[in-house]
């Protein structure tokens, strides 16, 4: 059973507009969440994180929102740039563990 | 900057061969991980290690073993490679005091 789900396998957005990537989870004990970006033939690079005690974290063009009651998090990229075209993974972990469970990824394409 | 390196970027092996994938990190991290990434399945944890000579099974350990003789090095071993082990293999490390995992560039393994 997939505990972390990214239901949109792909997303296309015009340059300069907002990209919104979504992630749903089932385990209410998850306490920390990460977003990674992955280019082809490269390893994932850490993008932004959020703790379950917060509902928003911002870093430059990237903002992550957490809705604990809905068990939903989203990554907003504003404005989107062609270099943002990549696969984005969300990941979640439970309290007291180093193990993260990753979603299946969303391929973002930013059109120039 | 954390640096995680993997011994090969691309590898082609024959069915039945023993395969070694090596990972080295330079940040004195306690925890190291091996994942495989397959289309539509995201990143799945094979094994992880939280200390030298310590290991724990992840979600898909069958057909794999690991070795961690030194803190900086974590090896993934395919005892007898099979075609269903064709995949992208990603190594990651994480310190006890940080919450993010840092990934290597990946090894694209093809088993023919």
Boltz contact constraints between the chains, C-beta under 6 A:
constraints:
  - contact:
      token1: [A, 32]
      token2: [B, 99]
      max_distance: 6.0
  - contact:
      token1: [A, 42]
      token2: [B, 105]
      max_distance: 6.0
  - contact:
      token1: [A, 43]
      token2: [B, 90]
      max_distance: 6.0
  - contact:
      token1: [A, 43]
      token2: [B, 103]
      max_distance: 6.0
  - contact:
      token1: [A, 43]
      token2: [B, 104]
      max_distance: 6.0
  - contact:
      token1: [A, 43]
      token2: [B, 105]
      max_distance: 6.0
  - contact:
      token1: [A, 43]
      token2: [B, 106]
      max_distance: 6.0
  - contact:
      token1: [A, 44]
      token2: [B, 103]
      max_distance: 6.0
  - contact:
      token1: [A, 46]
      token2: [B, 100]
      max_distance: 6.0
  - contact:
      token1: [A, 98]
      token2: [B, 31]
      max_distance: 6.0
  - contact:
      token1: [A, 98]
      token2: [B, 94]
      max_distance: 6.0
  - contact:
      token1: [A, 102]
      token2: [B, 42]
      max_distance: 6.0
  - contact:
      token1: [A, 102]
      token2: [B, 43]
      max_distance: 6.0
  - contact:
      token1: [A, 103]
      token2: [B, 42]
      max_distance: 6.0
  - contact:
      token1: [A, 104]
      token2: [B, 42]
      max_distance: 6.0
  - contact:
      token1: [A, 105]
      token2: [B, 42]
      max_distance: 6.0
